[in-house]
Amino acid sequence: MNEALASSAQALPDDAPHLLVVDDDRRIRALIARYLTGQGYRVTPAGTAEEARAKLRALSFDLIILDVMMPGETGLEFAEKFREESDVPILMLTARTDIDDRVRGLEVGADDYLAKPFEPKELSLRIASILRRTIARADEPVVGSVPSVRFGDFTFHLERGELRQGEEIIRLTDRERFMLRLLANAAGEPVSRDTLAGDNGANNERTVDVQINRLRRKIEIDLTNPLYLQTARGAGYRLMLDR
């Protein structure tokens, strides 16, 4: 981060995206909030996981920016519990050398991660990318003509981005929903890792694999021998649909 974080605030429209910034470092919280406010976002800060929960009970947010390393309950622990009850996107902030934390963050349901120290512009671009996917999920027409697909006990409605096992709704992250739409539209044909990564360069092959494994845990009985979400060697992944 640099002096660009000192951008001045501006009057914000009522429908500006609302971001929750969770970091135990008061200076970093203030700098991020100041910069993102200048970029047109409404920002609410929180210094601990407990404070973040209080904010979430009182307010509605479009995205959470969450630091991994916090005293007491860590960002990873918070994200894992939060993901059980909400699909609000999470962008995790990690130390540059903590690769295991990045992978763990994706495993517990984070949509993306950004390594510290970072350029403010990159933070803004990551946020915009996540929010675009969220808006597309709600508003854009689905590519392809099939409204829903079935595989085993599961039904995935492409337009709503809703996955059900029988009558039970299976909670998906924004990234999992994005990938499942691509796989469902491919109708059993392989989808490359590059395509599944979407428009965010941070989602390289390793992170796509981590997110696919997380999705498998929601739909497969035997992770070592997946029936539905299969690896297409050298080509990516395919979703095997009922005919």
N, C-alpha and C positions, 0 to 999 in steps of 0.2 A: 504494500500500500504506500501511497505517496501523497504529495500535496494536492492531487486531484480530489482527494476525499474532502477537501475544504470547500467544495461547491456550495453555493448559497441555496437556501430553501426558496421555494416559490409557492404561489397559491395553487392548491391542488383541487381538482374536480372531485365531486362526491363519489364518483365511481372509480377513482384511482385504485389500483391494486393495493391491498393491505398486507404488509409483510411483518412477521414477528422475528426479531433478531435476538437470539439467545447466546450470550457469551459472558463469561464471568469477568472479563477485562473491561472495565468501565470506559477506558479510553477508546478501545476498538469499537465497542457498542456505539459510542457517540459519533465517531468518525464515519462508521458505516451508515448510521442513521442520517447524518448530515448529507453525505454524498447521495444516498438513494432518494432522499427527499428532493434533492436537487434534480434527480432524474425523473421525478414525477410520481414517486411511490409514497403511500402513507406508511409510516414505520412506527412500530411499537417495540421498545427494548425490554429485555428480561435478563437478569443476571444469574439465575439458577433455574434448574428444572422445575422446582416448586413454584417459582414465580411465573414461569412460562405456563404452567397448568392453570394458574389463577387467571392469567390473561386470556387463555383459550376458553375458559368457562364464561368469561364476560364479553368477549369480542369474537368476531368472525375474521378469519385470515385466509388469504389466497396462497400463501407460501410461507414456510418457516426456514430461516437461515440458522443453522444449529452448529455450534462448536462441539467438537468431540471431547476435548479435554476440559472438564469442569470439575470442581471439587464436589464431593458428595456423589450424587447421581450423575453419571457421565452422559454425554450426548448420545452415545450408543444405547445406553440403558433407557434413556428417555424415548428415543426413537422407536425402539422395539415395543415398548408398552403403548406408545401413542398410536403406532400403526395398527394395533389390534382394534382400535375404535374409530379411526379416521383415515381418509385417503388424501388429506391435504398434502401437497407436495413438500418434500424436505430437501434442502440443499445443505450438505454438511461441509463444515470447514475443518480441515485436518492439517497437521504438520506435514511438511513436504516429504519427510523420510518415513512417515508412518503408513507404509503401503498396506499393512495388515488392517489398520483402522479403516482405510478406504474400502477395502474388500468387505470388511465386517459391516460397514455402514450400508453398503448395497444389499448385503444379505438380510439386514433387519428392516429394509424397506425404504432407504433413502433413494431419491430420484436421481441425484447427481452429487458430486463432491468437488471441492475446490481446495487446492493446497495453499497453505500459508508459507511465505508472504505472497500476496496476489496483487495484480493490478486492478484498480477499481473498475476499469472498463470491462475486464473479463468477468468480474462479478455481475455487472449489469447485463452482459450478454448471456450469461448462464441463466439468470433470472428470467430474462425475456424469452429464452428458448423453452424453459419449463412452462411458463405461462401460456405461450403459444400452443403448446401441446394440450394444455388444460382447456383452453378456449376451443380448440379444434374438436376435442372430445365432446363438448357440449353443443356446439353450433354448426360444425361443418358437415355436409353430406358425406356418407360413407362411400369410399371408392369400391365399386363392385355392386352387383345386383342382388346378392344374397343377404337377407335381413338378419339371419341367425344361422349358426352351425351347431351340430351336435357331435360329441365324441364321448362314448361311454355314457355315464350318468350325467354328463355336463352339457349345458347349453350356453352358448355365448351369443348375446345379441350385439351385433356390430355397432349399430347406431347409438344405442344407450351405453355401450361399453360395459355391459353387465354380464357377469359369469354366475351361473347357478348350477348347483348340484341338487337335482330334484327341485324342491321349493326353497332350499337354502341359498342365500346370496353369498358368494365367495368374494371377500374384499380384495381388491386389486390396487396396486399403486398406479400412478399415472404412467410410469415407464412400462409396467407389466401390461397395462391395457393397450398401450401403443404397440408393443411387440405382438400381443395376441391378435390384434386387428390385422396386422401385416400377415401373420401366419394363417389366419382364418381366410383372408382374401386369396391367399396363394393356393388354397384347396388341396393341400397335400404335397405341393411342389416345394422344393427347397427355397428358403429365404436366406440370403447371405448375411454374415455378421455385420458387414458395412451397412446394409440396409436396415438391419435391426438396431444399429447404433443411432440411426436418425441423423439429425443435423448438428449433433453435439460431438465435437472431436474428442472430448474426454472419454466418451463411451467406446473404448477400444475393444479388441477381441476379448481380453480378459474380463473386463467389466460386463460385457454382454453375456459371457459364459456364466458369471456369477448371478446375473439377473435371470437368466434362463433356469438355472438351478433352483432359484427361489420360487419361480413360477411352477417348476416341476413339483416342488414339495406341496403345492396346493392341489395338484390334479393327478399325481401318480401315486400308486401304491408301492411300487418297487423302484426306487430311484436308480438302481443299477441296471434295470431293464425296463425303461420307459415304454409304455404302450402308445401314448398319444403324442407327446412332445419329443420327437426323435432327432438324434444327430444325423445330419446328412454329411458324411465324411468328405471333407474338401469343399463342401458347398454351403454349409451353414446348418440350419435347422428346418424341420418340417412338422406340421401339425396334421396328424392322421385323423380324418373325419369319418363319421359314419356315412355310408352311402344310402 
